[in-house]
Amino acid sequence: MSTLQVWLLVLGVMVVAGVIAHGVWSARRSAVRQVETESGEAAMGREPSMDRPADPAQADAAATRIEPTLARRGGPRLDALIDAIAAITVESPVAGETAVTHLPPARRAGTKPLLVEGLNAESGEWELPVPGQRYGEFQAGVQLANRSGALNEIEYSEFVQKVQAFAEPLAALPDFPDMLDAVARARELDAFASQHDAQLALRLVSRGPAWSPGYVQQHAARHGFVTGALPGRLVLPGLDEGAPPVLTLNFDAQAALADDPSQAPLRELTLAFDVPQTGSAAAPFAAWCAAGEALSSELDAALYDDGGQPLHPTSFAAIGQELERLYASLAERDLAAGSAAARRLFS
């Protein structure tokens, strides 16, 4: 293993240990570099930075997972593990056109996603209401937590108001979870997430002449990177369509937007991957090490950690074991890295 590879492993140890800490979690909530979910790149998998949600206490975890079983009945979107879900009963099937007309115009309660699903009268599957279908019942949910924090009382009240506004024209009766219970679950989930969120990031700093954006893109493309949706962002796409990128390579957005990119010098890049957003099947750590080693050699770049400290040799086992422990902890909570629930929670 080359010295450069060893340096990468050192960085991983340093960053994983630091980012998992609750203090880092809190600091990154207000950081400028926010992890962003992008449909095209599947960043939801997003940019370096994160904010989290909350989860039911250890004692309530089992109850939470079996809570409204209807939430599990064929509906991949709402999930009783990370959503507070209200059942909405109707007297007779409702046309999809009618349901769509009365859906909340803003699908958020504060900073938390809000979803309404209907039980398709023909297929028996939960889905987002669409015209041309009929629905025998509905359910609405608000996410308990995300990287902006835990669901609070004000957000929950907004959720209730929006669901009531949807249900009233349908002559439907919503049954809401207790607010205090939902908020308590949210805080517990947020506490779990704050201890299990991590991002590995390394800085590549030019040892010689500055690079142009085109020069960086040329070399990155050789290793599978493509242009991202945001200026100054290249991504290594995920294995599946719609999945978050495996890696992101970021540089100054102003340079990417310059009228003459050749006159926009770059001296630093950041290579990162979002651990909870990326499943181990995509081998993100191996890809991160390989891309870092290759780019540092091709671009004649020195490696530094987020704190600006040069990377020094250390063992491979440390970072590998740290990541395995993190992956195992997430999986034990039914929030395996790269799963739909994990991507929503760590978004």
Backbone torsions as a table, in degrees:
resi	resn	phi	psi	omega
1	MET	NA	131.2	-176.6
2	SER	-71.2	161.3	177.4
3	THR	-58.3	-37.8	-179.2
4	LEU	-62.9	-42.9	178.1
5	GLN	-61.0	-41.0	179.9
6	VAL	-63.2	-41.8	177.7
7	TRP	-57.7	-41.7	-179.5
8	LEU	-60.3	-39.8	-179.6
9	LEU	-65.6	-37.1	178.6
10	VAL	-60.3	-46.9	-179.2
11	LEU	-57.9	-43.7	-178.9
12	GLY	-57.2	-45.6	-179.2
13	VAL	-59.8	-46.2	-176.3
14	MET	-64.3	-45.5	-174.5
15	VAL	-73.9	-42.8	179.9
16	VAL	-59.5	-46.2	-178.2
17	ALA	-60.9	-41.1	-176.8
18	GLY	-73.9	-44.1	-173.5
19	VAL	-70.9	-32.2	-179.7
20	ILE	-65.6	-26.1	-178.9
21	ALA	-60.4	145.5	-176.3
22	HIS	-64.5	-31.9	-179.9
23	GLY	-62.2	-40.4	179.5
24	VAL	-66.8	-38.0	178.5
25	TRP	-55.4	-49.1	-177.0
26	SER	-64.9	-42.0	-178.5
27	ALA	-63.7	-40.3	-175.8
28	ARG	-72.7	-14.7	177.4
29	ARG	-60.7	-34.6	-176.9
30	SER	-102.4	5.1	-178.4
31	ALA	-66.5	152.6	179.7
32	VAL	-71.3	-38.1	-179.7
33	ARG	-78.3	96.1	-177.7
34	GLN	-97.8	141.3	174.7
35	VAL	-72.1	125.9	-175.9
36	GLU	-120.7	136.5	178.0
37	THR	-88.2	128.5	179.5
38	GLU	-126.0	130.8	-178.4
39	SER	-64.2	-46.7	-176.9
40	GLY	-64.2	-43.5	-177.3
41	GLU	-94.7	-9.7	-172.4
42	ALA	57.0	58.0	177.5
43	ALA	-76.3	-4.4	-172.6
44	MET	-53.8	-7.1	153.4
45	GLY	-97.7	98.3	-167.4
46	ARG	-132.8	-165.9	-172.4
47	GLU	-73.4	158.3	178.5
48	PRO	-53.7	112.4	176.3
49	SER	143.2	152.7	-178.3
50	MET	-157.4	159.6	176.8
51	ASP	-140.8	146.8	-173.8
52	ARG	-124.6	166.6	174.8
53	PRO	-102.7	-175.8	-179.8
54	ALA	-116.9	164.1	-177.0
55	ASP	-139.0	157.6	179.9
56	PRO	-54.3	146.2	179.7
57	ALA	-59.2	162.0	-178.7
58	GLN	-53.0	-41.1	-177.5
59	ALA	-67.1	-30.7	-177.9
60	ASP	-94.7	-4.3	-173.3
61	ALA	-57.7	-46.2	-178.2
62	ALA	-62.7	-43.5	-180.0
63	ALA	-63.5	-38.1	-178.5
64	THR	-62.8	-40.5	-175.1
65	ARG	-69.9	-23.3	179.9
66	ILE	-107.2	0.5	-177.9
67	GLU	-39.0	-123.0	-177.1
68	PRO	-67.1	106.2	-178.9
69	THR	-64.0	-25.1	179.5
70	LEU	-62.5	-23.5	-179.3
71	ALA	-67.6	-22.1	-178.4
72	ARG	-93.4	-13.0	-170.7
73	ARG	-74.2	76.0	173.6
74	GLY	83.6	1.1	-178.2
75	GLY	-105.4	106.7	-176.7
76	PRO	-76.9	-10.6	-174.8
77	ARG	-86.0	-66.1	178.2
78	LEU	-73.2	142.5	-176.8
79	ASP	-142.9	120.1	-177.4
80	ALA	-60.6	-18.2	179.1
81	LEU	-70.1	-34.0	-175.6
82	ILE	-126.1	4.1	179.0
83	ASP	-122.3	146.9	165.7
84	ALA	-91.3	121.9	-169.0
85	ILE	-117.9	132.6	176.5
86	ALA	-109.5	126.8	174.7
87	ALA	-80.0	138.8	-178.2
88	ILE	-123.8	110.9	-175.6
89	THR	-95.5	133.6	176.9
90	VAL	-118.1	152.4	-177.8
91	GLU	-73.7	-33.5	179.8
92	SER	-147.8	159.7	-178.1
93	PRO	-53.0	143.3	-177.4
94	VAL	-111.0	135.7	178.2
95	ALA	-66.7	142.5	179.6
96	GLY	-57.8	-37.7	179.7
97	GLU	-59.3	-41.7	-180.0
98	THR	-66.9	-44.3	-179.6
99	ALA	-61.7	-45.2	-178.1
100	VAL	-62.1	-38.0	-179.2
101	THR	-59.9	-33.8	-174.0
102	HIS	-103.0	5.3	176.3
103	LEU	-60.8	146.6	177.6
104	PRO	-56.1	130.6	-179.4
105	PRO	-63.1	-33.8	177.3
106	ALA	-109.2	117.8	-174.4
107	ARG	-88.7	46.1	177.1
108	ARG	-144.3	152.7	169.7
109	ALA	-120.1	101.9	-171.3
110	GLY	66.1	-120.2	179.4
111	THR	-101.0	8.6	-175.2
112	LYS	-106.8	133.2	176.9
113	PRO	-60.4	141.1	177.9
114	LEU	-123.9	128.8	-177.9
115	LEU	-127.9	144.2	173.3
116	VAL	-120.8	128.5	178.3
117	GLU	-120.6	151.2	175.9
118	GLY	-119.6	147.1	176.9
119	LEU	-89.3	107.7	-176.9
120	ASN	-61.0	123.2	-175.4
121	ALA	-63.9	-24.5	-178.8
122	GLU	-95.0	-48.3	-176.3
123	SER	-83.8	-22.3	-176.9
124	GLY	73.7	15.8	-178.8
125	GLU	-106.7	145.8	173.1
126	TRP	-79.4	136.9	-178.4
127	GLU	-156.9	164.9	172.1
128	LEU	-68.7	131.3	-177.6
129	PRO	-56.8	137.3	178.0
130	VAL	-137.8	152.6	177.4
131	PRO	-61.5	152.5	177.4
132	GLY	89.4	-3.7	179.2
133	GLN	-118.7	166.8	176.1
134	ARG	-125.1	144.9	-173.3
135	TYR	-127.1	127.3	-177.2
136	GLY	-86.1	-16.1	175.1
137	GLU	-164.7	167.7	-178.6
138	PHE	-134.5	164.4	170.4
139	GLN	-146.6	145.6	-179.8
140	ALA	-127.5	142.7	-179.2
141	GLY	-140.2	149.9	174.0
142	VAL	-122.2	136.5	-176.4
143	GLN	-68.6	133.8	-176.3
144	LEU	-69.8	-29.0	-177.2
145	ALA	-164.7	157.4	170.5
146	ASN	-155.4	-166.7	-174.1
147	ARG	-71.5	-3.1	173.4
148	SER	-92.7	-1.4	176.0
149	GLY	121.0	-170.5	-177.9
150	ALA	-85.6	150.2	173.1
151	LEU	-57.9	132.0	178.0
152	ASN	-112.6	178.1	-175.7
153	GLU	-62.1	-38.6	-179.3
154	ILE	-66.2	-43.8	179.1
155	GLU	-65.1	-38.9	179.2
156	TYR	-64.7	-40.9	178.6
157	SER	-62.8	-38.2	177.1
158	GLU	-64.7	-39.7	176.0
159	PHE	-58.4	-47.3	-179.5
160	VAL	-60.6	-45.3	-178.8
161	GLN	-61.7	-43.0	-177.8
162	LYS	-69.3	-36.8	179.0
163	VAL	-70.5	-39.0	177.1
164	GLN	-62.5	-39.6	178.7
165	ALA	-65.2	-30.6	176.5
166	PHE	-74.9	-42.4	-173.4
167	ALA	-74.0	-36.0	-173.7
168	GLU	-56.8	-48.9	-179.8
169	PRO	-65.3	-18.8	179.8
170	LEU	-92.4	2.2	-174.7
171	ALA	54.9	39.0	-177.1
172	ALA	-103.1	158.3	-178.1
173	LEU	-117.6	110.2	177.8
174	PRO	-85.0	144.2	177.9
175	ASP	-120.0	105.2	-173.4
176	PHE	-92.4	146.5	171.0
177	PRO	-66.0	155.8	177.4
178	ASP	-61.6	132.8	-175.7
179	MET	-61.9	-45.1	-177.6
180	LEU	-63.5	-38.4	177.4
181	ASP	-65.1	-42.9	-179.2
182	ALA	-63.6	-42.9	-179.6
183	VAL	-67.2	-37.6	177.9
184	ALA	-65.1	-42.4	177.0
185	ARG	-60.7	-41.0	-178.6
186	ALA	-61.5	-43.5	-179.2
187	ARG	-66.0	-37.9	179.2
188	GLU	-67.9	-40.6	178.2
189	LEU	-65.3	-40.2	178.4
190	ASP	-62.6	-39.6	178.5
191	ALA	-62.9	-42.7	177.1
192	PHE	-62.3	-47.3	-177.0
193	ALA	-62.6	-37.8	-178.4
194	SER	-64.0	-24.1	-179.6
195	GLN	-95.3	-5.8	-175.8
196	HIS	-129.0	22.2	176.5
197	ASP	-104.1	137.2	-178.9
198	ALA	-155.0	148.5	174.3
199	GLN	-139.3	131.0	175.2
200	LEU	-93.7	129.9	-179.4
201	ALA	-142.3	139.0	174.5
202	LEU	-133.0	150.3	179.6
203	ARG	-105.9	132.5	174.4
204	LEU	-107.7	117.2	-176.3
205	VAL	-115.9	129.1	-176.3
206	SER	-61.5	134.7	174.6
207	ARG	-88.1	-18.9	-176.3
208	GLY	-128.5	-131.4	-179.1
209	PRO	-62.9	152.8	176.5
210	ALA	-68.4	160.3	179.2
211	TRP	-103.9	155.4	170.0
212	SER	-94.0	156.5	176.8
213	PRO	-55.4	-39.7	179.9
214	GLY	-64.3	-36.7	180.0
215	TYR	-66.6	-42.5	178.0
216	VAL	-63.5	-46.0	-179.4
217	GLN	-61.7	-38.1	180.0
218	GLN	-60.5	-47.2	-179.1
219	HIS	-71.5	-39.6	-179.5
220	ALA	-64.6	-36.0	-179.2
221	ALA	-61.8	-30.7	178.7
222	ARG	-63.6	-21.0	-177.9
223	HIS	-109.7	18.9	172.6
224	GLY	94.0	2.2	-179.0
225	PHE	-79.0	143.6	176.3
226	VAL	-128.0	165.1	-179.3
227	THR	-67.3	132.8	178.9
228	GLY	-87.4	179.0	-178.4
229	ALA	-74.2	-23.9	-178.8
230	LEU	-100.3	143.6	177.1
231	PRO	-59.3	139.4	178.8
232	GLY	75.5	22.4	-178.2
233	ARG	-133.9	122.3	173.8
234	LEU	-111.7	147.0	-177.5
235	VAL	-132.7	147.2	170.0
236	LEU	-97.6	107.4	-171.3
237	PRO	-59.0	152.8	176.7
238	GLY	-72.4	173.1	-177.2
239	LEU	-71.0	-33.4	-175.9
240	ASP	-111.9	151.9	177.4
241	GLU	-61.6	132.2	-179.7
242	GLY	86.3	-5.3	179.5
243	ALA	-78.8	154.0	176.5
244	PRO	-62.2	158.4	176.8
245	PRO	-65.8	149.4	176.7
246	VAL	-69.9	-44.2	179.1
247	LEU	-134.7	156.5	170.8
248	THR	-125.8	142.7	176.5
249	LEU	-122.8	114.0	-171.5
250	ASN	-114.9	143.4	173.7
251	PHE	-145.0	177.8	-175.0
252	ASP	-55.4	119.7	-178.5
253	ALA	-64.6	-31.8	179.4
254	GLN	-63.4	-35.4	177.9
255	ALA	-66.9	-38.0	179.7
256	ALA	-67.7	-27.3	-177.6
257	LEU	-95.8	-0.4	-177.0
258	ALA	-61.9	144.9	178.7
259	ASP	-60.0	-36.6	178.1
260	ASP	-124.0	89.7	-176.5
261	PRO	-55.0	-28.1	-179.0
262	SER	-67.5	-17.9	179.3
263	GLN	-102.2	15.9	-180.0
264	ALA	-113.1	86.8	-174.6
265	PRO	-68.9	141.7	176.2
266	LEU	-119.6	137.7	177.1
267	ARG	-123.8	-2.9	-177.3
268	GLU	-149.3	142.0	175.9
269	LEU	-130.2	155.8	174.8
270	THR	-123.6	123.2	178.8
271	LEU	-107.9	125.1	-173.8
272	ALA	-145.8	161.6	165.9
273	PHE	-144.6	145.4	-175.8
274	ASP	-92.9	109.1	-171.4
275	VAL	-60.4	-54.1	-177.7
276	PRO	-65.2	-24.9	-178.6
277	GLN	-79.3	-17.3	-170.7
278	THR	-120.7	116.1	-179.1
279	GLY	-66.9	152.4	-178.4
280	SER	-64.8	-22.2	179.7
281	ALA	-61.5	-26.3	179.2
282	ALA	-81.1	-2.2	-179.9
283	ALA	48.1	53.1	-176.4
284	PRO	-64.7	-35.0	-178.5
285	PHE	-66.5	-43.9	178.1
286	ALA	-63.0	-40.0	179.0
287	ALA	-66.5	-38.3	179.2
288	TRP	-62.9	-47.6	178.6
289	CYS	-61.6	-46.6	-176.9
290	ALA	-64.1	-44.2	-179.4
291	ALA	-67.0	-40.3	178.9
292	GLY	-62.6	-44.2	179.7
293	GLU	-63.5	-46.5	-177.1
294	ALA	-65.2	-46.8	-177.3
295	LEU	-68.3	-37.3	179.5
296	SER	-64.4	-34.7	178.7
297	SER	-73.8	-47.2	-176.4
298	GLU	-69.2	-33.9	-177.3
299	LEU	-96.4	-1.0	-176.1
300	ASP	54.0	59.5	-176.1
301	ALA	-116.6	142.5	173.3
302	ALA	-88.5	154.9	-177.8
303	LEU	-106.7	136.5	178.3
304	TYR	-137.2	158.7	174.0
305	ASP	-87.7	-178.3	-177.7
306	ASP	-63.7	-23.3	-179.8
307	GLY	-87.3	1.5	179.3
308	GLY	86.4	9.7	-179.2
309	GLN	-91.8	136.1	176.2
310	PRO	-59.9	148.1	-179.9
311	LEU	-84.5	141.3	-179.1
312	HIS	-122.3	157.5	-177.4
313	PRO	-61.2	147.0	173.2
314	THR	-159.2	-175.3	-175.0
315	SER	-85.6	155.7	178.4
316	PHE	-73.7	-35.4	-173.0
317	ALA	-60.6	-36.7	-173.7
318	ALA	-58.1	-52.6	-178.1
319	ILE	-67.6	-39.5	180.0
320	GLY	-61.2	-43.5	179.7
321	GLN	-67.2	-38.6	179.8
322	GLU	-62.8	-44.8	178.5
323	LEU	-65.8	-40.5	179.8
324	GLU	-62.4	-39.4	178.5
325	ARG	-64.5	-40.6	-179.8
326	LEU	-66.0	-45.7	177.8
327	TYR	-59.6	-41.6	-178.4
328	ALA	-65.4	-41.4	-179.6
329	SER	-64.3	-40.3	178.7
330	LEU	-66.1	-43.0	-179.1
331	ALA	-64.1	-37.8	179.6
332	GLU	-62.9	-26.1	179.9
333	ARG	-93.7	12.1	-176.5
334	ASP	62.6	28.7	-180.0
335	LEU	-127.0	47.9	-177.8
336	ALA	-53.8	138.7	179.1
337	ALA	-53.6	133.0	179.3
338	GLY	87.6	-8.1	178.2
339	SER	-75.1	162.4	-179.2
340	ALA	-60.1	-41.1	-179.4
341	ALA	-65.8	-43.1	180.0
342	ALA	-64.7	-40.7	-179.4
343	ARG	-65.4	-34.7	176.8
344	ARG	-71.9	-44.0	-178.7
345	LEU	-62.6	-47.1	-177.8
346	PHE	-94.1	57.1	-179.5
347	SER	-134.0	NA	NA
